Amino acid sequence: MRTTDMADELFRGPETELPAGVRLATAKRGGVTVTRVEIAREGLARPRGRYVTLEMPSVSVLDERDTDVIETGAAELRALLPPEGPVLVLGIGNRRVTADALGPRTAQKILVTMGPQHTLPVRGIRPVAALAPGVSGDTGLTLRQLAAAMVDAVRPAALICVDSLCSAEAARLGRTIQFSDTGLHPADARHARHLDAAALGVPVIAAGIPTLMDADEGADLVLTPRALDSVIAHGSALLAGILNRALQPRLSVAQLCWLTG
């Protein structure tokens, strides 16, 4: 099977027998198919934890105004987060490479509420900070070093890492969103983007959209969606809308659009 970051691709299908310790459930909510995978033991293809996949029409035709998708995604993400406390959002990736720019583009659209200059006249606003740490070639520091420094400075209750993902199925590129509470664990061992609670001392939630797939097993080529620019532009807006709604449930989608527009 081609490399995939999508947990549901490893275990779904009519002929797939779930291994011991894995549970999978799928439901439809409006135009969104929600698949939850729970891995209860170590030693399987992905780390132990919870994974949620939302499948929908291409994100290239969606954005932060699509209330139904945002409400569904926010409810699923909120269930993976601690109920209160500051949250740090990291946009992982290289903003100069389109297929890898999802994280930085999403971080730009997060409603930042941490610090006195961002105080809002609304009770119950959650403290949120967001940044895109860049790549080690630009900074001279590894992602883990940068993330650890930010966690030490902010002392968040949770860290959300947003990154571009890899799918094994071309039809799912730009059409799925995955959340997990296992941390950032790319399936491709060549990537040095591994961040989890064991390394950082806080819960790490991963969020992303698949923007590429291996062209063939063993080949050093990747495929991307034809409408890649639109997938990144609209996908980052949609993903930011979901994160903002999950983190700030007292604010409506319309209010969040106005505050981040």
VMD Tcl script that draws the C-alpha trace (Angstrom):
set ca {
  {0.00 0.00 0.00}
  {1.18 3.55 -0.73}
  {2.27 5.73 2.20}
  {-0.66 7.33 4.01}
  {-1.16 9.56 7.04}
  {-4.89 8.76 7.03}
  {-5.74 6.23 9.72}
  {-9.08 5.26 8.21}
  {-7.40 4.22 4.93}
  {-5.52 1.52 6.83}
  {-8.55 -0.13 8.38}
  {-11.67 0.54 6.30}
  {-13.14 -1.47 3.43}
  {-15.62 -4.37 3.17}
  {-12.87 -6.98 3.11}
  {-10.72 -5.40 5.81}
  {-10.79 -7.27 9.11}
  {-10.09 -4.93 11.99}
  {-7.14 -6.05 14.12}
  {-7.63 -6.49 17.84}
  {-7.64 -3.16 19.60}
  {-9.07 -1.15 16.69}
  {-12.59 0.25 16.48}
  {-14.02 2.06 13.47}
  {-17.37 3.80 13.07}
  {-18.74 5.89 10.21}
  {-21.71 8.27 10.16}
  {-23.08 10.91 7.79}
  {-23.87 14.43 8.93}
  {-25.39 16.43 6.13}
  {-22.88 16.36 3.30}
  {-20.00 15.23 5.53}
  {-18.96 11.62 6.19}
  {-17.35 11.29 9.62}
  {-15.16 8.28 10.33}
  {-13.77 7.69 13.81}
  {-10.91 5.26 14.35}
  {-9.78 4.36 17.85}
  {-6.53 2.42 18.27}
  {-6.31 0.99 21.78}
  {-2.94 -0.75 21.69}
  {0.60 -0.18 20.52}
  {2.32 -2.01 17.69}
  {-0.14 -1.21 14.92}
  {0.35 0.90 11.79}
  {-0.42 4.15 13.61}
  {0.12 5.28 17.24}
  {-2.47 4.50 19.88}
  {-5.18 7.14 20.11}
  {-8.22 8.63 18.40}
  {-8.45 9.66 14.75}
  {-11.35 11.47 13.11}
  {-11.71 11.92 9.35}
  {-14.20 14.23 7.67}
  {-14.85 13.53 3.98}
  {-16.68 16.12 1.89}
  {-16.77 17.81 -1.50}
  {-13.42 19.28 -2.48}
  {-12.26 21.91 -0.01}
  {-11.41 24.05 -3.04}
  {-15.09 25.03 -3.13}
  {-15.42 25.51 0.65}
  {-14.10 28.12 3.06}
  {-14.60 29.64 6.52}
  {-18.24 30.52 5.68}
  {-19.42 26.92 5.23}
  {-21.24 26.63 8.52}
  {-22.38 22.99 8.31}
  {-18.88 21.64 7.67}
  {-17.35 23.94 10.27}
  {-19.84 23.00 12.97}
  {-19.33 19.27 12.32}
  {-15.56 19.59 12.29}
  {-15.46 21.82 15.37}
  {-17.55 19.37 17.39}
  {-15.19 16.51 16.50}
  {-12.06 18.55 17.23}
  {-13.43 19.91 20.50}
  {-13.87 16.35 21.77}
  {-10.10 15.82 21.42}
  {-9.11 19.01 23.27}
  {-8.89 19.71 27.00}
  {-11.99 21.70 27.99}
  {-10.11 24.81 29.10}
  {-6.71 26.47 29.21}
  {-4.51 28.24 26.64}
  {-3.93 26.60 23.26}
  {-0.96 27.07 20.96}
  {-1.50 26.48 17.22}
  {1.56 25.69 15.10}
  {1.33 25.90 11.32}
  {3.85 23.27 10.20}
  {5.40 23.37 6.74}
  {7.13 25.47 4.13}
  {5.05 28.45 3.04}
  {7.10 28.70 -0.19}
  {6.07 25.22 -1.37}
  {2.38 25.20 -2.26}
  {1.62 21.58 -1.32}
  {3.33 22.14 2.05}
  {1.86 25.57 2.81}
  {-1.38 24.44 4.46}
  {-0.04 24.80 8.01}
  {1.44 28.30 7.68}
  {-1.60 29.55 5.73}
  {-3.95 28.17 8.41}
  {-1.96 29.73 11.25}
  {-2.41 33.15 9.62}
  {-6.19 32.83 9.95}
  {-6.38 31.70 13.58}
  {-8.14 34.09 15.97}
  {-5.28 35.05 18.30}
  {-6.56 36.08 21.73}
  {-3.47 35.84 23.91}
  {-1.91 39.04 25.23}
  {-3.47 42.32 26.42}
  {-3.56 43.80 22.91}
  {-6.04 41.06 21.88}
  {-8.45 41.36 24.80}
  {-12.02 41.10 23.51}
  {-15.16 42.39 25.25}
  {-16.66 38.90 25.39}
  {-16.60 36.65 28.44}
  {-15.28 33.13 28.08}
  {-12.78 33.77 25.28}
  {-10.08 31.09 25.32}
  {-6.43 32.26 25.20}
  {-4.98 31.21 21.85}
  {-1.59 31.89 20.28}
  {-0.57 30.89 16.75}
  {2.58 30.93 14.66}
  {4.30 29.22 11.75}
  {7.78 28.18 12.95}
  {9.20 27.75 9.44}
  {11.60 25.03 8.35}
  {14.98 24.11 9.80}
  {16.78 25.22 6.64}
  {15.66 28.79 7.38}
  {15.99 28.79 11.17}
  {18.86 26.41 11.94}
  {16.63 24.77 14.54}
  {14.64 21.56 14.37}
  {10.86 21.60 14.58}
  {11.03 19.86 17.96}
  {13.44 22.50 19.32}
  {11.18 25.31 18.17}
  {8.02 23.62 19.43}
  {9.61 22.93 22.82}
  {10.69 26.56 23.14}
  {7.19 27.80 22.28}
  {5.54 25.36 24.69}
  {7.92 26.49 27.44}
  {7.07 30.14 26.75}
  {3.30 29.79 26.39}
  {2.62 26.90 28.81}
  {-0.46 25.79 26.84}
  {-3.01 23.22 27.93}
  {-2.67 21.73 24.43}
  {-0.74 22.15 21.21}
  {-2.48 21.90 17.82}
  {-0.17 21.12 14.90}
  {-1.57 21.81 11.42}
  {0.23 20.11 8.55}
  {-0.26 18.87 5.01}
  {-0.93 15.13 4.91}
  {-0.31 12.26 2.54}
  {-3.11 10.00 1.25}
  {-2.94 6.67 -0.54}
  {-5.99 7.52 -2.66}
  {-5.97 10.28 -5.28}
  {-9.72 10.80 -4.94}
  {-9.26 11.91 -1.32}
  {-6.70 14.64 -1.98}
  {-8.21 17.95 -0.95}
  {-11.45 16.23 0.11}
  {-10.68 15.03 3.64}
  {-9.66 16.50 6.98}
  {-8.09 14.43 9.73}
  {-7.79 15.21 13.43}
  {-5.98 13.00 15.96}
  {-4.94 13.21 19.60}
  {-1.79 11.16 19.03}
  {0.49 14.04 18.06}
  {2.19 14.66 14.75}
  {3.48 11.32 13.43}
  {4.05 11.38 9.65}
  {3.81 7.91 8.14}
  {6.86 8.66 5.98}
  {9.81 7.95 8.27}
  {11.97 10.38 6.27}
  {10.06 13.34 7.65}
  {11.40 14.85 10.87}
  {8.00 16.19 11.93}
  {7.35 14.08 15.01}
  {5.78 15.94 17.90}
  {3.83 14.29 20.69}
  {3.03 14.55 24.39}
  {6.01 12.39 25.35}
  {8.39 14.85 23.66}
  {6.73 18.12 24.70}
  {4.90 17.40 27.95}
  {1.49 18.65 26.76}
  {-1.30 17.02 24.71}
  {-0.57 17.38 20.99}
  {-3.47 17.39 18.52}
  {-2.71 16.96 14.82}
  {-4.90 18.46 12.11}
  {-4.47 18.40 8.37}
  {-5.71 17.91 4.83}
  {-4.07 15.46 2.40}
  {-2.46 17.43 -0.41}
  {-0.17 14.80 -1.94}
  {0.30 11.09 -2.55}
  {3.13 8.88 -3.72}
  {3.10 8.46 -7.50}
  {4.04 4.81 -7.06}
  {5.45 2.57 -4.39}
  {9.19 3.08 -4.21}
  {9.17 6.04 -6.61}
  {10.51 9.41 -5.50}
  {7.59 11.28 -7.08}
  {4.39 12.69 -5.63}
  {1.00 13.64 -7.05}
  {-1.02 16.69 -5.99}
  {-4.59 17.82 -6.74}
  {-5.05 19.63 -10.04}
  {-6.59 22.59 -8.21}
  {-3.76 22.67 -5.65}
  {-3.65 26.47 -5.25}
  {-7.37 26.53 -4.54}
  {-7.15 23.54 -2.20}
  {-4.53 25.31 -0.09}
  {-6.29 28.69 -0.15}
  {-9.77 27.40 0.64}
  {-8.60 24.45 2.73}
  {-6.58 26.65 5.06}
  {-9.56 29.00 5.46}
  {-11.91 26.10 6.17}
  {-9.50 24.45 8.60}
  {-8.90 27.74 10.42}
  {-12.67 28.22 10.63}
  {-13.03 24.80 12.25}
  {-10.20 25.44 14.72}
  {-11.54 28.89 15.61}
  {-15.05 27.55 16.19}
  {-13.73 24.63 18.28}
  {-11.59 26.94 20.41}
  {-14.15 29.74 20.75}
  {-17.58 28.07 21.07}
  {-19.12 31.28 22.45}
  {-18.56 32.99 19.09}
  {-20.64 32.18 16.03}
  {-19.18 31.32 12.64}
  {-20.28 34.74 11.39}
  {-18.60 36.52 14.30}
  {-15.39 34.54 13.77}
  {-15.38 35.40 10.06}
  {-15.72 39.09 10.92}
  {-12.95 38.97 13.56}
  {-10.49 37.12 11.30}
  {-11.43 38.71 7.96}
}
mol new
graphics top color blue
foreach p $ca { graphics top sphere $p radius 0.5 }
foreach p [lrange $ca 0 end-1] q [lrange $ca 1 end] { graphics top cylinder $p $q radius 0.2 }
display resetview
